[in-house]
Amino acid sequence: MNIADETTAKEAIDMWRNKDPKEQLRQIRLSIETLELNQMHYENRGNEKGVIRSENAIDILIQRRKEIESEL
């Protein structure tokens, strides 16, 4: 799933909830990596709104990752 903002980050998390926790962590890791690349692209282009959207989505995914890790 292509995560571009807070809304799509939350939708992705909801889709992943029925998966194995390790698979959820893998999906989160990959999504964070992609969002970090997007964020760098937006920074290079001077797109502050894009940077903020990426940061917010990353924060949501990190929060979910911490929740999963605390349950393991």
N, C-alpha and C positions, 0 to 999 in steps of 0.2 A: 504494500500500500504506500502510495506517495504521501508523505506527511509534509505539509506546507505551513501549518499554523496550529494554534492551540486546539481548535475544533477538530481538525483531522488527527491530531495526536490523541485526543480523548477517544475518538471513534476507533482508532487503531487499537488502543488499550482495551476497549470493550470487545473488539473482535478477537483479541489474543487471550482473553481471560479463560476460555475453555481449553486452552492448550497447556501442555506440560510446562511447569515453571522454568525449566532450563530452555525450552524453546521460546518462551516469552522473553527471557533474558537475551537470547540470541537476536531476536527480532528488535528488541529495544537497542541493543548495541549497534546493529546495522543501521537502524533509523537515526540514532544519534550521530554516527559517522557521516551519514548523508546530509543531515541537517548542518553539521559543522562545515562541510564543504559548501553547502548553499550559503551559509553565513559568510564565509570567506569571499564567495563570489559577490554577494551583496555589498560587502565592505569595499571591495575593489571597484565596484560600480557607483559607490556613494549612495546606495539605497538604504537609508537608515530604517525605514519601515520594515524592509525585508530582514534586516539584521535583528530587529526587535522581535519579529514574528518567529524567526528561527530560534532565538534565545528562549523565548517563552515556551515553544514546543519542546526544546531540549530540557528545560526545567521540569516540565510535566513528565517527560519520559524518565528523567533521573529520579523523580519522586516515586514513580511506579517501580523502578528498579530497586530502590531502597526497600519498598514494601515487600517485594518478592524475596529479596535477600534476607529480610528479617524473619520471614516465614520458613526459610529452609533450615 
